[in-house]
Amino acid sequence: RAPLRATKQYRPGEYPCRVVCFRPRLSTGTARRPTTGWEPFAAEVVDHMVPGTHSTMLRYPHVRMLASEINKYLSP
């Protein structure tokens, strides 16, 4: 019961930084906006498309492009 109660009582705070959402070009989901839910909390939300599907974007060869794009956001 405690985990369920904690989930119901949790109220996320404001995140003063940018959130980058990486999502596959070949989406199999039906989400209208993949970043929905982040906007009220983050200072900025970036929606970034990468090759593959939800499963294959983390596998070769697509993971190479994903890693390259992540590195662009991590570099100063």
HUSULMO-V169081 format. One record per run of one state. SS is the DSSP state (@ for helix, = for strand, . for the rest). FROM is the first residue (numbers start at 0). TO is the last residue. Records with the same first field share a line. If there is no record, write none. Layout:
SS=FROM-TO / FROM-TO
This chain:
.=0-0 / 9-13 / 24-40 / 50-54 / 58-60 / 74-75
@=1-8 / 55-57 / 61-73
==14-23 / 41-49
